[in-house]
Amino acid sequence: MAKAILICGRLCSGKSAYAHALRRSRRGAVLSVDELLLPLLGQMPGEHLDDCAETVRRILFQKSLELIESGIDAILDWGFWTKAQRAEARSFYDSHGVSAEFHYLDVPDDEWKRRVRGRNDAVLAGSCSAYFVDANLLSKFEGLFEAPSRGEMDVWVDGGALSPPSSEPGTSQ
C-alpha cells in the first residue's frame, strides 16, 4: 500500500538526492517545496518566502493524498525542521488514515559544511538548480532546525547516505 515518506534533515543534508533515490527504488513521486518556489521566486525570494512556502506545503499535502490514493508513494522533500512541523505532518496523515514514514538524514557537521560549500559551488557554476546558501540563509535555518529524537523517526540514516536503506523501517544504515 502506498504511503507518505517524509524526509527530515538540515539544509544541504542530501534530502533531495535521497528523495530521488527513493523515487527510483520504489513507485514514488517527489514533492518538493523548493522545486516549485525557486522558479517562481528566484534566488532572492525576499519577505514573501515564508508565506509562499507555507501555501505550497498545504497544496503539496493535498496532492500527496491524491498520489497515495493512486497507489504511488508521496515522497515529501522539505526538511520538517521543527518538532511541531513533524507532529503536524504525522497528524495530517493519521487523520486521513494514511501511513507516514519519517526518514532522517543525520549528517556530521564536517560533511554538512562540505555539502553546503559543494552546493554553493554548483549553484554558482550553473550546474545546480537550488538556493545559494549565504551566511544569512545559513544562520536563519540553523536557528530553526530542531534535531529529531530517534523515537520520532521511522528510518534513521547515519552519515546522511544519499541512497535509501535496503532494510525495513526503524533500522539505520
PEMOVEN-V36376 format. One record per residue. BURIAL is + if it has 9 or more other C-alpha atoms within 8 Angstrom, else -. Layout:
burial: {BURIAL;BURIAL}
This chain:
burial: {-;+;+;+;+;+;+;+;+;+;-;+;+;+;+;-;+;+;+;+;+;+;+;-;-;-;-;+;+;+;+;+;+;-;-;+;+;+;-;-;+;-;-;-;-;-;-;-;+;-;-;+;+;-;-;+;+;-;-;+;-;-;-;+;+;-;+;+;-;-;-;+;+;+;+;+;+;+;+;+;+;+;+;-;+;+;-;-;-;+;-;-;+;+;-;-;-;+;+;+;+;+;+;+;+;+;+;-;-;-;-;+;-;-;+;+;-;-;+;+;-;+;+;-;-;-;-;-;-;+;-;+;+;-;-;-;-;+;-;-;+;-;-;-;+;-;-;+;-;-;-;-;+;+;+;+;+;+;-;+;+;+;-;-;-;-;-;-;-;-;+;-;-}
